[in-house]
Amino acid sequence: MLLFAGLGNPGRKYLRNRHNVGFMALDRIAERHAFPAWSRKYQGLTSSGRLGGAQVLLLKPSTFMNESGRSVGAAARFFRIKPQDIIVFHDEIDLAPGKMRLKTGGGTAGHNGLRSIDRHLGKGFRRVRIGVGHPGSKHLVTPYVLGNFSRADGDWLEPTLDAIARGAPSLATGDDAGFLNARQIGRNRPDRHSTEASDPSPGARPAGDRRPPTAPLPLGTKLSQLIDRFRR
């Protein structure tokens, strides 16, 4: 079994905080892959299902960010899940908004959720670092990560969450490249809400115009018109 842990703070007050992007990622995975309803276990909210043939436990700790390790540790001990089979989804201010990186071990860069998991499990767990951008000053970091995503952030946040959910089966089966490529695949797909063709054909009407397209003039007709023009 694998453990996917998303980091954040519980409660409606923190729902749209940048610090809660780990919760958002797990919510999107559960929704896309039809996981069952969340239940309260291991000091958090859990849901279990299969991704790419692997059994995966999703966990959103209810212990608040600074004590995330208590919840993650409780679930890991109960199922005897080794640190290398634990993947933690969290916000990363040192990455540009929408960028994603995979990492195993290493420093916590001051992230209190990661620091707590380190204390309970050691540094061998894996991470999905989800870029939320940097406020520009060290003194602004706390209010920034505890602030809500803006409406404009949705332009990169929604595709990023969709890519995480789309690539989750690859992540579960150890295909790291496939997981990261899910973001690029999403960029290359045409916007399903778009009503305009990217390369309209000659004579095409604007979107919404139901009149038949104007047929292009035969080549001979165009040539005759050009000759007549120069004869005048």
Salt bridges, closest charged atoms under 4 A:
ASP27 OD1 - LYS60 NZ 2.72
ASP91 OD2 - HIS19 ND1 2.93
ASP91 OD1 - HIS111 NE2 2.87
GLU92 OE1 - ARG129 NE 3.05
ASP118 OD2 - LYS123 NZ 2.90
ASP153 OD2 - ARG18 NH2 3.89
GLU158 OE1 - ARG28 NH2 2.79
ASP162 OD1 - ARG28 NH1 2.71
ASP176 OD2 - ARG126 NH2 2.62
ASP209 OD2 - ARG211 NH2 2.67
